[in-house]
Amino acid sequence: MSRVLLNDPPLAKADPVGAEAGEELQRRMLLLLGTYTTPEGRVDYAPLRVSGEFREVVECSRRLQRVDLSLISTRFARLAFWINVYNALVLHGIISLGVRRTVWEVWNFFGRVSYRIAGFTFSAEEIEHGILRGNRRRIIPPLRPFARRDPRLALAVGPVDPRIHFAITCGARSCPPVGVYRTAGIDAQLDLATRNFVNQEITLGSQGRIVCSKIFKWYRSDFDTTGGLAAFLLRYLDDGPVREAVAGGAASCQAFRPFRWGLQFRAATRATREPP
């Protein structure tokens, strides 16, 4: 099945824009979700999808076609831009494709939902694995998104910063919270997001085993750039039993809790039972 381009049709030529286009898009997307969130904390997707506010978000996403990637030259600017775009794209896909329970309702969701950006086309998985992970292999299939001669390969951010895993969301309940990332403050923002996720998701289970989110299983090799997973965890864990166990030499992430694929922003109405 073909790509689902969410920011078509093409725009007429206009002045180029930089990283602010991604920041503005993600800010508008989160504001939209907040506007249509019920007092019970669920999103009313039906009216949202046909709202004027959503049409404005779609129009904002079309501005990505005008991005001049040469204006996004520093590492922090590139991280902020692509994190914002990835998160907006996933949420845009959930809304546009009528997802109500889990992204697995749509075949190959991450490989198909796409944006046109600066003359290129990018799916969600191409942004995550091709750019933000420095063209590392996907989980399934275990292939690199960009071939050797793909011009998009020049955009890959390397070496991988494993903190990105705590800033991007696949739209599932077990994903980290989303926000708007800004070039000037992204280093501190990534540190805060990582610290919050690590201390919330890593616990001490039975027989003293360290229990982690499956994110640490799927992307364990990404932490090698920081000296390995144990060193990474010691940097971010607060004082307490888990940190003491890691510092004492306990194997990091000996067990993993089930990943909850139900929507992070749950629908206000449901025809069937939600997944866990």
C-alpha positions, 0 to 999 in steps of 0.5 A: 500500500502506498504512502499517505501524504498528510500535507498535500497538495504542494504549495506555491513557491514562497519564502523559505522557513527554518526550524520554527516551522516544526516548532509551530506545527507541534505547538498547534497540534498540542493546542488542538488536542487540548481544545478537544479534550473532555473533562474526563481527559479523553479526546473527542476526535469526531468534531476535532477532525472536521474542525476549523482548528484542525484545518489550520493545523493541516495548513501549518503542516504544508509549510514544511514543504517550504523549509530550507534545511540549510537553515537548520544546521546545528545539531540541536536545531536539527534534533528539535526540528525533527522531534517536533515534526515526528510527533506532529506527524504521528498525531496527524496520522492518528487523526486523519486516518480515524484511529480510535484504539491503536495505530495497529488499526492501520497497516504499516502506519509508521511506514506510510504516514508521511510529510513532504519536507523541503522537496523530500518525502519522509515517513514516520519511520524514516524520520525516527530511524533514518534521521534521528537515529542516524540511519540505524536499523529498524526493529522490523524489518531490520533494515536501514531506512536510507540506502547509500545513495539516498540524498536524505542520508545526508540529513541523518543526525549522528551519532545517535543521542539516546535521549530522543527515545524519551522525547518522541511518541509513537502514539501509544500509552507506554510512550513518553509524554510529548511537548514542544522542543526548542533549539535554544533549550533542547539539551535541558529539555531532553535531560528533563524528559529522560530523567522523568521517564527513567525514574517513572518507568524503571522499577525494582521487581521480584528477586531484585530484578530491574524492570524496564520499559521495552524501549530499553530492549528495542534500542539497547544498542543506542545507549552504547554511544553514552558508555552503555545502558548502565552508565546511562541509567546512573546518570539519570536515576534518582537516589533510591533502591533502583540506582543502588542496584545498578551501581552495585553491578546488577544487570540493567533491565533484566525484565520488561513490562508489557508495552501498552499500544492503546492510544496515548490520547484516548478517544472520548467514545469507544465502540469496542473495548480498548487494548491494555 
